[in-house]
């Protein structure tokens, strides 16, 4: 955070978080409630008869690695932007973007592998939840990718340069959230979903 | 005027570098579209919510009149209904499927579109920036999106009424398994999908709105506006937004799973079902799961509807009895307690669904605990107006009416909150009477009070008082006449949602009572149309507001010009020096929040 250059005079101003950032944190709380609703529905249902666990394909491990890497590159992009090294900023934004697309692709291939292993919408079990929960998460990653794309393109066009770090910080926070959410879901399906 | 940009928000320096032309184009070049349609001004968005809410209230209210006709006069035939609704009212009689559609759309529309979007959408948008001292919401753009998602949800819901197989007819709760199966009836076909899509859009709208309300209240207060100097409507909107932001996403997850069950063949809610002799392949689902997800929103939703009304009533009663609100901190504490308890009582809607009786007893205790903060609030409202110098404006009357209805409806909640009594009362007209009085009509009264009180701020004109008093008395007396007798019906076991009760000898005693309720509901509906007429007539022809502070109120919205532009204050945003309830202090009728505390003043807050 930019608390380093906080002086006594603007202490009051600095103490308040930027409203857009704050809005994002509330939104994150809200999204967490949605996934909490879904995963608790999972737990309730997993105690019922005819429950079938689901074995997670290796593709999801691959996507986890991509997601973790992308969080790192996003952080590098933010750092470059703060240092106003726009070349590196753009580079890391594109890398993050590609890793995000790679993540979604891995999820998609993973879904296909599951589907061909007879994990379909028929019957009951963890598989149906997996499609819905991972699918909703992937939608949020895609939304993040679109945001990164817009920001990356924006850094090329326009005659006026913006050094306002707020949008980049917000994008980074969102990206890390999507990352952590994925880790939670991944571990959840391994532990509660009986994923071996 | 350039001040508007300079002090608009704690925007960091970079934002100005990015938009050097912003100042030039912020105030002018406002086309009709940017000013009235895709507006980012919180006041205009508030009006959009209100007017859209009014349109939906007319539709939802009209639907209730239609099914009341059926309930009051089941043997009668109304050819005009066939003219309008064709085969749904064959022979002038409402058909069963259409009846369920009417009940469903009436409930959905009034709970969500009118009393959530129309009430908190309107007043949170209008009042939050004006009363906390901000130029606009934290994100005017998200705020605009919030309205347009609501509009879109409305378009989808409206179109479902025109579908050949009819609108959704699973009741406003849309319980599976019936709502998950197309085979279960005409209303479970396309209408139910449209209902779910519409609700999903609506949830997104409320979330975008709620995020903004919270961020604005916590981050954009003017200098001196500490949290304990906030007017009570703002506190109420804050807790409302917190409830919405935490509970609506859970309903969204429930709706998504239901959409999957309907369209992808999954079995989240379905298990071992036979429809018309056909055995369905679904297994392992649980219909109760949906109820948990639904009521985890559904119960907080009750308070999402009620809290804004409570907040506005507190403000209006204090202003119009020229007395400080009694027990400001107790009001905050009780709002907070209600907000917490709202999340812990959802299973009292499920006492008879096979819930573990031990768990049920825990929910009974938590439910009855809500009586404590509710009683604190009622006590404080009454002590606020006690020996006050009351000005009986239409807003005051509606606020007092709110307190009356909240007491009456709250008392019957004590019956329903007991799981044992619920065995007898569940799904009867008693439930209908209870929630209509305490949540529906009471919140409507809060909403009317708000409209009458802040109409001068919204449109720079007054509503017509004669029509307002007629509106109040007809609605007040009518509401009790409609819903009070329903308690007796419910105690006698008359079930809700039944099309025609003539087949039950034991319920035949109530035929005349049902006729009376129907007649009164038509009269009350007409009184609402009078209000709608008054509303639109007064926007253009009402008496003009000549003073900036017509009610002699302390809060910041009355320090703006009579017709404030985008940005609200022409100069700097005023600084706040005191709480908003210094009425009748030191021999002065009222002391605005902007007035510094003088050395001689007695210490109060």
Interface residues (C-beta under 8 A of the other chain):
Chain A: X13 X16 X17 X18 X19 X20 X22 X23 X26 X27 X29 X30 X31 X33 X34 X35 X36 X37 X38 X41 X44 X45 X48 X49 X50 X51 X121 X122 X123 X124 X125 X128 X129 X132 X136 X160 X161 X162 X163 X164 X165 X166
Chain B: X9 X10 X12 X13 X14 X15 X17 X18 X19 X20 X138 X139 X142 X207 X210 X211 X212 X214 X215 X216 X218 X219 X220 X245 X246 X247 X248 X249 X250 X252 X253 X254 X256 X257 X260 X264 X265 X266 X267 X268 X271 X281 X282 X283 X284 X285 X286 X289 X292 X293 X296
